[in-house]
């Protein structure tokens, strides 16, 4: 018979939050448990009432075989517990002794049902489910011991429940953060019990620290004493020893993400299933199929959404229990978020790059031949796609290519910020595993490469007849050749020098190839810029020396430029002292009051001003102005 796997913490958390406990309505939750218990009993073929009368049917080790039997015991315990909490609130208002006795009786019923589940679970459930049932029973027992003012037994039960929960987290329980949220109800019990037991440092320590201190100092090695309050302590300790414990900085969880030659382990089964689905879509995705691409993008966005939710749940649990497993899990979920961001950024960059290349090819601006480039730039329609149909809608031109590359640079800048933010949330071991610093360096190198392409196509746009800004085009090409290409080459060379294992992106993730520009791509961009540079120099001189013919006779531009290039001595080799400003300057009008305030602080050279005025002489206009405003 296959062992049953059941997430007890998730089941209880969802039931409580959906049926009254979000508003602390214990009566509503108790009614839900009673009604749902009848339904589950009927499905498990364990009904206790019929037309013939009442017949008690309990879940035992002989008939327990499915998750329905686990639900029966949980609902019995939750029904009794909810009734006890409802009576406790009533007792806090009335303070009647009989009500307190009733609270104790209901808690005993809850502990009995939970203990039955913990006793029979190892027979038909897997190890994690059995330990989760034991932790649930210990939580109930801790509350009962607290009501009976048995402080030592309450601390023993609370401490062992937290130890089991932490060990389940290390072993990969998918919703262990929910278990830590349930332990929040034990925090007041732990504090008061520690105070009654005179635990040193309990007044200034957190409940989690108190529990760890009590377990290490009073429970380890004291099996005889603890077995008096927890008879199954030896069996629980043996089951805990079978689970893998953390060593050093790394903690192993059940699910793994293989990325960039490293492995990141995490606990959430839902996240693991979504990552596998997204990676499967990534391997079979085609750039020509927009439907598969949209499905892949949606899958990776869902990966990021689930990872953020799991990280938030783990952060809440980490506030209650500072353990190596929780720290490792927080770091793992942050790494999965970074993985999702990187893949989505790479897909976005690839789409924009393909769009830019398609538009440039349609415009005819992808040639590396000087003659073809000269004929294209000197033609009347350079910079926009050619079409024989005059009524056809206007297609995007080189301006849209430049916009695409600007968007690529923005995406890469945003990726660098995301890497910096996520890197602060990662443990050093995870940073080394997935090489986060190399991700940031690759994004910087890619941005430098796309800056080369952006400036190159911007130069062609400026040199097209529609703009005819040949000096600006020459300056941009000069920047590409002398600044952008050497910078991109140096960054790529630095990445190549690092003695690191090759990234898996090149082999298994074809969409990520454009994020790592190769030296060949940079060399092609440099060759294109160097080819265009003399052509644009010829256009610059030809347009300035033959202005009339250049404007009125576009067909003669090729001959004009050819004649200019033949006179290589008159063609400027580069444009010095040109700066590419990244921001636009706005004209700010100066108010007259500014001159009134600044005039006393200005030291005018009046002798130089008078000498210059004498050289210029007087004119009719100067006489009129002098008559109005006064002479020297």
Phi, psi and omega in degrees: 000132180289142180286145182273136175245124184216128180273095185294317183295319179294318181298314182291318181298313181295320180295316181294317183288332185269348188226045167121328186284346173297329177253016181057037178262090183288330180295315178297319180292323179295320178295321176298315181298319180294317180292315182290331179296320177297319179296315182292322178298319179295320179291327179275002181060042176232048180289144181254358179222144178208182179293338181279341181140196183258132175225119185283126178234115181257158173277125181234174180292340180280321184258354181283124183208355184218176179293337178298324179290327174295318180297321180301312181292320179296317181291326175296315180293318181292325178296315179292321180295317180297322177295319179296318179293325177294318178291327179295318177298320178293321179294328178294338179265324184260330181058039175273132182299326183294326178293322177295321176297323178294323176300315180297318180297319179292323177294324177296322177295320178295317179295323180296315180294319179293323180292323176299316178297317180295330181282323184266345183300319180299341182280332182226001179246161177286176188295320182292318178296319179296318179291324177296322176295322177295319178296321178295318178297319181293326175297315178297318181293326178298319178293322178295315179297327178293318178297327178275002179060036174262084193294318182294316179294324177296317178294320179300314182293317180295319181294315181292325177298319179289323178298317179297317181297317178296320180291326174296324176297318179293329181276351174105030174295134189286334183231042181293336178297329177293325177295320177294326176295323177293330178292347179300329179294338181273350184300314177297325179296316181297317182296311182291320179295321178294324177294317180293329180271001178057048177287129184293135178076009184289334184293329184250004182257157176283158178303323178297318179293324178297316181296316180297317179297318180293319181294318182290323188265335187240349183245323177292128180078004179238052185295325181295317181291315183292327181295340178291328179260331179233092185299330182271019184299319181295317179294320179294318179297320178294321178293325178293323181294336180284340178278147182289133178261154181287146176229125178068222185273338187261140176234129184269129175245175188287328186251149186224149172241121178262117187209131176056039178078001180242175182230129177243122181257141180214178191256330191288121176291323179298316179294320180297318179296321180290323177296317178298319180294316181295319179293325176295319177293326181293324182288328183258001184292146178237139180294340181273346183258102183290330180294314178294326178293316178296322179294322179293317178298317178297322180295317181287330173295323177293325175301313178297322180295314179294320180296320178295321179294316178297323178295321180293318178296319179292326178294322176297317178294325181293334177291340182259338183211110179271098180231163178295326180294318180294318178298318179294323181290320175301316179295322180294317180293325175295322178294322178293322175299316179297321177300315179297318180296317182295317181292317179296321177295319179295320178296317180296316179297319181296318178298315180294321179295315179296321178296316180296316180295323179295316180294317180297321178293321178295323178286343183084023185257023182253010181279148175251008179272133182294318180295315179295321179293322178295317178295326180288315181290326182277353179285166184282344187241022181295144178099350178218153182296143180278141179211133178284339181274113182288336181271000180291147179296148183291128181269156179296141181250205182296333178300322178290329175297315179297320178298319179299316180290329174295320177295323177299315179297323177295318179297320181290324176296318177296323178296320178298320178295319180296319179297318179296318180292316182289328182298329179292340181267357185262146172288154179305323180296321179289323177300318179290327184293315183256001173057063183295326180296324178292327177299314179296318180294323177295322178294321178295316179295320178295320179296322177295320179295314181289338172293322175301311181294321180297312181293327179295310180289331173294323176295318177296323177295318179293329182274352180291154181300335179294330179256313180057036177256077189287327178293318177296319178298318178297321179294319180294317177296323177297321178294321179299314185287318188268339185236305188294310182296312177300323180294314179296321179296318180294318180294319179293323178294324178296321177294323182290334182284341184289136180273077183233154176294148182295146180289143178286350184297325184291330185267313188254351182230083185296338181287346183266002186293328182286351178278347181238085182295136180271161176301331178294319179296319179294322178295322177295319177296320179296318179297319179296318180292319180292329176291320183283338186299308178294329179295315180291328175297319177294320176297321181298312182285320181297321180289327182281327183274336183232058188300312185295312179294326181296321184279316188269346181226078181300332182293337181271002185293324180299315179294322179296316181291321179298319178294323180293317180293332177295330176268069187298337182292329182273355181271125180293138181281332178197170180250107182278160171059039174247132183241132178269096180287136181272346183237151177277145179261133180256141179280122180249114180292140180263129181281151180301332180298333179298318180293322179297323180281328186271340186301317180296337183268358182262130179260098182278142174271086188293327179297319178292322180294318180294320180296320179293323178293323178295323180294322183288334181075185182252152178223173181297318179295322178295325179294320179296314180295322179295323178293332181275318188249358181096148180269182182296000000 
